Amino acid sequence: MDSCTIVIFGASGDLTKRMLIPALFTLYKIKKLPEKFAILGVSRTVFSDTLYREKLTSDLSSKNFDQQELAEFLSHVYYQNIDTAQSADYKLIPTKLATIKQEQQVGDNILFYLSTPPVLYSTIVGDLVAVGLGEQKNCWRRFIIEKPFGYDLKTAQVLNEQLHGFLAEEQIYRIDHYLGKETVQNFLVFRFANSIFESSWNNKHIDYIEITSAESIGVENRGGYYDNAGAMRDMLQNHLLQTLAMVAMEPPTAMNASLMRDEITKVIQHLRPLSEEDLNTNLVLGQYLSSHIGGEQVLGYQEEKGVAENSRTETFLALKLNIDNERWQGVPFYLRIGKRLPARVAEITVHFKNTEYQLFKNAQHNTITLRIQPDEGILLGFSLKEPGSGFDTKKVSMDFHYDELEGVELLTAYERLLLDALNGDATLFTRSDTIEACWQFVQPIIDYKNNSPKVYGYAAGTWGPKEVTEMVERDGRTWRSPCKNLTAEEFCEL
Ligand code: BG6
């Protein structure tokens, strides 16, 4: 791998502390970083290199890392404070990089990571380019941009335009950490490498598909951000639509960034536009209310720090959508996302149709659950003869769990995506047209939310408002009730 410097904007922020530095340290430990590398943290707070290293050591103190190894890693880490809103300050960065280059022998390749408020994205990129840091003369310069990428279709288009004014699309890596999850990538292998699944992955055999991303935590200390985002911008527009695309896409002719992203984009472009009637009947918005969970009183959303009094922001969203193409015509997809639900679970459940001729009247349909997290794995549900006289049937299952694979440590999403960006592989990053297609699809929801739609309260620790159950029951279907163990469904520990 090429030697390089990783420059993190937002270096004193939460993501850097919780995700980026730990991910880079893991890559260092497993020898996946280039032999010669450096990390430069940039933000407004004043630190010297030494103080910043000390801050990171204390940030990581709860993780039980080997202190000797951590100190070695941190000897590659530097810090520069600038006011990112002041163009003049950006001159400090090439100067600092020159010192680092000399000390660490790293050459000119740079991976920038923008983990800042989104309003700063184009300013930062523009000012870096102005001091020559976008140029790729005998080196590469790549820019990872965190979500949210835009606030609606218009702002996403403007941001794309601004960035394209400074950089080539190939230099821009829009990160969606769901695509970095091993289990989400496995959807493609599971589907396209196994003829028994691929041959039935269509509307002839599938009745409906559920996609759930549930979290047991509330908004924690991100109330200010979340209150403007809501579940729609926080999870649906990005993670859920990307996940949906991985479940529904056609096979690319080869696994490369361009062909793979072509197929992802096509799925999003084939989503049936949401009509007013869809919004009234197939969209449910909810907000968690204070409740007791495990003997503990938890706050309602409106009592959380940073949340506006009487806020109508949704912390729960369920949506039924359709994909208008040959493979999926007539198969509804039910999506649900929420905070303060009974468990932290992300999974897809595919419900197959009953056999054409129903010899056994009470046989249950087949299901396949692809578990993203936790207890990562796959669960196949099928009917079996109930032992004894007669031909009663019962539903049983077969399961696979990733932790059964011996000697395999799954990379976390951030580890995987940072590694890909260092290798120049953009396959799992979102292209400009894809991001705009996602915004285009959700724009009617944004407009609808602007007209004070109904937002139903639900007690923290429950599966959302009752309207969510009604939405699928109306169609004669049900949601799975997932638990933290993949195979447990009916006896969920709350
Ligand atoms: C982030 C959202 O993108 O994804 C958070 O901003 C959410 O609100 C998180 O908690 C969920 O990610 P994961 O990997 O825990 O499912």
Boltz pocket constraint, residues with backbone or C-beta under 6 A from the ligand:
constraints:
  - pocket:
      binder: B
      contacts: [[A, 215], [A, 234], [A, 235], [A, 346]]
      max_distance: 6.0
